[in-house]
Amino acid sequence: MFSSLPGKFVRSAAMALGLCAFSIAAANTAAAEEKIVIKAAHAASTSNTGHLAFEYLGKELAEKTNGRITIEIFPNSQLGSERELVESIQLGNVDMTFVSSAVLGNFNKQFFALDIPFIFKDRDSVYRVLDGKIGTDLLTSLEKVGIKGLGYWENGFRQLTNSKKVIKSPDDLAGMKMRTMENEVHIAAWKEVGANPAPLAFGELFTALQQGTFDAQEGPINLFYDMKFNEVQKFISMTNHVYSPWPVLINPDVFNRMSDADKTLLLESVKKTTAYQRDLAQKADAKAVAAMTDVTITELTPEELEAFSSKMGPIHELVKKKIGSETVDSIIAEVNS
């Protein structure tokens, strides 16, 4: 091609092409080596298993990239409540978070399927659902509302706590003022068993319980202990009524700006962190029970649990009416498989 051109021109063209190629390579190298600081926030305390998981994930990413990818963590609702954090993920004000799955029902109704009380039997059935096609499809469905789901950490099975008395039946709950998350399925479920529920941001809950604004609340036992609710609530009924996962969320633009290699690394690191965090959460439940010697913890019999679960028929119908029956039926089938 260049054989009929003057040698000087050929040398100049070759040099120009070489410089261009060097510039492109340098630009690609610079892009590949660009430092990434992931701004992560959550509503729990710094001793919580979710926070420890973020620290673990940050260490994994930093070690595997020689410090090029790091995580900056903002705990204790510093950047907002769980609902506000989800909104911040959508807006790009926060890069990554984990929140209770119940909060996501307000953004994507498909997540209401996880809020039906007594739908899960044990952790094995939970993990089959969340780590399989059903859970993956739920995370994928978040993309239509501007959220990228990365996986599910563990908040845990939720228990009923109160400041008044031992609760073993729906009759014991009659008229009791109860805090719930901002989730219409949770609110409807507690109304079915006779409580007087109302939503409140998690960051405001301790003060509300301390001041007697609410008599009761519900949540994972390790989180109850971690947030020192045992100082103002002395009765726990082990209902295991809902398993509450913590979906791990990232802003889609932050994820999409990553190279393919970085995306793979992040997903692999989140998966590794998930195993680590779930193990921590299970151990934290046992630790919390052992530590709260001043709290009355009541194990319910199968018959007592049935008195609660038998009232959940209308909640199944409520959720199916909102999202269709496919996801609900699929979860029930997987749990019973």
N, C-alpha and C positions, 0 to 999 in steps of 0.2 A: 504493500500500500504506500509506504514512504520511499520506495526505491528511486523514483524519479524526482524527488524533492532535494533541494540543496542540503548538504550535511549539517550546516549550521541550523537550518530550520528544524531538521529532524531532532537535533540535540536539544533545541529549545522546547519543542513540543514534548519530547520525552521528559524533560525536566519539569515542565508544567504539569504533565500528567502525574509524575512522581510526587510533586508537591501537593497536588489535589488529593491523591490517594493518601498521603501522609496526614493531610488535614482531616480527611474523613475518618481515618483510623484514630487520630488523636481525639476527635470529637466523640467517636464511639467509646473510646477508652474512658474519656472524662465522664460520659454519661453512665458508663458501667460502674465507675468508681464514685459516683455522686453519693454523698452521705444522705441517709434517710433517717429522720427522727420521727417516730410514730407517737403521736400525742394520744395517750390512752387515759380514759377516765372511768370511774365507777362510783357506786353509792355506798359501798361497804367500807369497813375499817381496814387499817393496814395489817391487822393480824388475821384477817379473813383469808380463807383458802383461795378465793378469787384474786385477791391482791397478790398473794404469794405466787399464784399461777402467772400473773402478768410479770412478776419479777423473774420467774423461771424462763418464761418465753423471751423476755428481753435479753437474758443471759445467753440463751441458745442462739438467738439471732446475732448477737454481738460476737460470740465466739466463732460462729461459722462464717462471719464476714469480716473478721479482724476489726471489729468496731465500726464498720461502715453503716450497719443498720442497728439502731438502738430504740428503746422505748422509754418515753417520759411519762410517768404515772401520776394521775391526779385522783386521790381517793376521797372517801368521806363526803360525797356529793359536792365537792368543791366546785365542779362545773355544772351542777344541776342535779335534779332528781332523775330517776330512771327514765321517765317519759321525756324529760328535757334532753337527756343524753341521746335517746333515739333520734329526736328531732335534730340534735347537733350533728349526728352522723349524717343525716340527710342533707343538712346545710353545709357540711364540710368544716364545721367549727371544732369538731372532735374527730380524730382519725379512727379510733377503735374503742370499743366498750364491751362489757357483758352486762346483760340485764335479765330480770326475771321474764320468762317466756310469756307470762300473763300480761305484761305490759305491751307486748307486740300485737296482741289481739286488737288493740286500738288502731294499729297501722295496717295489719293484714289479718282479716277475719279467720283465715285458715288456722291460725295459731290457737283459736278458741278450742280446737279439738283436744289440746293438751290440758285444758282446764276442767274437763269433766271429772268430778270427784269419783274416786275409787275405780278409775278406768285401768290403772296399772296394779299388778299384783306384787311385783318385787323389782329389784334393780335389773335382773336378767331380762325381764320383759321390756323394761324401759330401754335398755341399751340395744335390744334387737330392733326396736322401733326407731330410736333416734339415729343410730349408726347405720341403719339400712335405708332402703329406698324411700320410705315414708318421711323420715327425718331429712334426708337429702332434698326431697321435693319441697318440703316446707321451707328449707333455707333458700332454695332456688326461687321460690315464690316471692321472697322479699325483694328481689331485684326490680320488680315492677313498682315498688314504692321507694326506690332510691337507696337500697341497703344491700350490702353484700354479706351473707352469712358464711362463717368459716367453720363452725362446729358447735358442739354443746358441752359446756362445762356443767358441773353439778352444784345446784343450790340445795337439793335434797327433798326428801319426803316432808310434807308440811304437817305440823301438829297444832292442836288447839290449846291455847293458853289463856289464863284469866287470873284476876286478882281476888275473886270472891269465894270460890268453892270447888270441890271436885265435880267434874262434869263427866257423866257416863251415859247420858241419853239426851235426845233432842229436847225432852221436857226440861232438863236442867238449864238449857240455853234460853228459855222463854224470856223474851224482852231484853236480853242482855245487849248492851251497847258494844259493838264489835268493829274493830278496824279491819278493812280489807284493802287490797290493792285496787287501783282504778281499772276495774275489769268487770263488765256487766255479768259475765257468767259466774264469777266468784260471788258477787253481790246477790244474784238470784239464788245461788245454791244455799247460802247461809240464811236467806229468808225462808227457804223451804223447810229448814230445820228449826225455825222459830226465833233466830237471833234478830237483832236490829242492826244490820251492817251499814257502814258508810266508808267511803274511800279516804285515804290520807297518804301523802307522800311519806316514804320510808324514813327520810331524814328528820321528819317531825314527830316520829312515832314515840320515841322514848319520853319526850316531854308530855305528850298527850296521855300516855299511860300513867306517868307519874302524877299528873294533875287530875286523873280520874275522868278525863274526857271520854275515854273508852274503858270498858271493863275487861274486854277480851281482844285477842288478836290471834293470827295464825301464821305459821311460818316454820322453816326448818329449825331443828333444835340446836344445831351448831351455830346458826346465825343468831338465834335467841340468846344463847350464852355469850357469843362474841360481842353483841351489842349491849350486854349487861341488862337485858330485860328482866333477868331473874331478880334484880334488885327491887322491881316494882310489880312483878307477876309471880305468884308462888304456887300456881297450880298448872300442871301440864297433862293433857289427855293425849295419849299416843294414838291418834286417829289415822295417820298415814293417808290422809284423804286425797291429797294431790301430790304427784311428783313434780317438782319445780326445777326444770333445767335452766341454765344460764346460757342462752345463745350468745356466741362470740361474734360481734359485728364489726365491720370495717366500712369506711366510706368507699364507694365504688371507684371514684376518681383516684383516690390514693392507691387502691389495689391495681387499677388499670395502668397507672403510670409506672409501675414496677416492670422490670424486665421479666421475661418468661422464667429465667433462672431464679430470680428473687421471689416470684409468685410461688414457684414450686417449693422453694425453701421455707417460705412463710407457712404454706399449707402443711408441709411435713412437720414443722416446728409446733404448729397449733395442735396437730394430732398427737405428737409426743407429749405436749403439755396437758392435753386432755386426760390422758392416762394418769399422769402425775397428780393433777388436780382432783380427779375423782377419788383416787386413793386417799388423798389428804382429807377430802370431805367426809368419807366414811369413817376415818379415824377420828375426825373432829366431832362427829355425832357421838361416838362412844366416849370420848373425852368429856364432852359437855354433860352427858348423863352422870358420869362418875363424879364430876366436880360439883354438881348442884345438890349438895346434901341438904340444903335448907329449902328445897322445892319438893312438893308432893307430885311425883310422876306416876300417873295411873295407866296401866296397860288395860286396854279394853278387850273383852272376850269377843269371840266371833259373833255371838248373838247381839252384843251391844253395838258392834260395828255395823251389823246388818240393819239395826234400827235407824242408823244414819244413812247408809247406802240405799236402803229401800225407798227413800224419799227422793232419789235423784232421777227418776224417770222423766219428770218435766224438764230437767236440765239437759238430758240427752236430746230431747225433742227441740229444745231451744237452740242448741248448737247445730243440730241437723238443719233446722229451718234457716239458720244464718249462713251456713257454708255448704249445705248439701250433705248427704249421708256417706259419700264415698270415703272420705278421710277417716271419719269416725268408725265406720264399719271395718276399714282396713286395719286400724289400730286394734280394735277388739279382736279381730281374727288373728293378728300377729301375737297378741298377748296370750291368746288361748291355744296357740299352735304347739 
